[in-house]
Amino acid sequence: MKIGEFCAAVDSLNWNRRNLSGATRQEFVAMDVRARLERHIVIVMVTGLLPLVHARFADDLAHARSAIESAQATIVRWEGYRAEGQA
C-alpha cells in the first residue's frame, strides 16, 4: 500500500467519525456506530499495516494513531449512551 492510500484510509476514518457529530443523541444511539467505525479502524490497522509504515512517515503514523483513538473513544461514548437507555 502506498502512503497516499494509507492517508486516504485515515481520512476516511476521521470523516466517518466527524460525520456522526451532526446527529442528535437519539439518532447517535440508534446508529450502529461500532460497525461503522470498526470497519475503518481495521482498514487503517490491517490494510495499512500500521506497524510497517516507514519511520519517515512519523507524522502520518501519529495522525493514524490519533484517528484510531478518537474513533475508539466515540465507540465507548456510544456504548455508554446505549447502556443508559437500556437501564
Backbone torsions as a table, in degrees:
resi	resn	phi	psi	omega
1	MET	NA	135.7	177.5
2	LYS	-80.2	156.3	-177.8
3	ILE	-60.6	-33.7	177.7
4	GLY	-63.0	-38.6	177.9
5	GLU	-69.0	-39.3	177.2
6	PHE	-61.6	-46.3	179.8
7	CYS	-64.8	-36.1	177.4
8	ALA	-64.4	-37.7	177.6
9	ALA	-65.7	-40.4	177.6
10	VAL	-65.1	-43.7	178.5
11	ASP	-61.8	-38.2	178.3
12	SER	-64.7	-41.3	176.4
13	LEU	-60.8	-48.6	179.7
14	ASN	-62.2	-41.4	-179.9
15	TRP	-62.1	-45.1	-179.5
16	ASN	-64.3	-37.1	177.5
17	ARG	-68.8	-46.3	-179.6
18	ARG	-65.9	-31.3	-179.7
19	ASN	-63.0	-24.8	178.7
20	LEU	-71.4	-20.0	-173.9
21	SER	-68.0	-17.9	179.7
22	GLY	-83.3	-7.7	-177.7
23	ALA	-82.3	149.0	171.1
24	THR	-70.5	168.4	179.6
25	ARG	-60.2	-40.6	179.9
26	GLN	-64.4	-41.7	178.1
27	GLU	-65.9	-41.5	179.5
28	PHE	-60.1	-45.8	-179.1
29	VAL	-65.7	-35.8	-177.2
30	ALA	-72.1	-21.4	-179.4
31	MET	-77.6	158.8	173.1
32	ASP	-94.7	76.6	-175.4
33	VAL	-62.3	-40.2	-179.1
34	ARG	-58.2	-52.0	-178.4
35	ALA	-62.7	-40.6	-177.8
36	ARG	-63.4	-46.0	-175.8
37	LEU	-84.8	-36.1	-178.1
38	GLU	-62.7	-33.5	177.7
39	ARG	-58.1	-42.9	-179.3
40	HIS	-75.0	-34.6	176.2
41	ILE	-60.6	-45.0	179.8
42	VAL	-62.2	-41.6	179.6
43	ILE	-60.2	-45.1	-179.4
44	VAL	-66.9	-42.2	-174.5
45	MET	-78.1	-42.2	-173.1
46	VAL	-94.8	-55.9	-178.2
47	THR	-64.1	-38.4	178.6
48	GLY	-78.8	-8.3	-178.6
49	LEU	46.0	56.1	-174.3
50	LEU	-41.3	-46.9	-178.5
51	PRO	-69.6	-16.6	-175.5
52	LEU	-97.2	-0.9	178.0
53	VAL	-67.1	133.3	-175.3
54	HIS	-57.8	145.0	-177.0
55	ALA	-60.5	-23.5	179.7
56	ARG	-68.0	-12.7	177.4
57	PHE	-102.1	38.8	-176.0
58	ALA	-57.3	-39.6	179.2
59	ASP	-64.8	-39.5	178.4
60	ASP	-66.4	-38.8	176.9
61	LEU	-64.1	-43.8	178.9
62	ALA	-62.9	-40.7	178.1
63	HIS	-62.8	-41.7	179.3
64	ALA	-65.6	-45.0	179.2
65	ARG	-62.8	-40.0	177.7
66	SER	-64.0	-41.6	179.2
67	ALA	-63.1	-41.6	179.0
68	ILE	-65.4	-44.6	179.0
69	GLU	-62.1	-41.7	179.3
70	SER	-65.5	-41.2	179.1
71	ALA	-65.4	-42.1	178.2
72	GLN	-64.3	-37.7	176.8
73	ALA	-65.2	-36.7	177.6
74	THR	-65.4	-40.5	177.7
75	ILE	-62.8	-43.5	179.1
76	VAL	-62.3	-42.2	178.3
77	ARG	-62.9	-43.3	178.9
78	TRP	-61.0	-44.2	179.1
79	GLU	-62.9	-38.0	177.4
80	GLY	-63.6	-43.9	177.6
81	TYR	-63.0	-40.9	-179.5
82	ARG	-65.9	-38.8	179.5
83	ALA	-65.7	-38.5	177.4
84	GLU	-62.2	-40.4	-178.5
85	GLY	-69.8	-23.9	-178.9
86	GLN	-91.8	-11.3	-178.2
87	ALA	-78.4	NA	NA
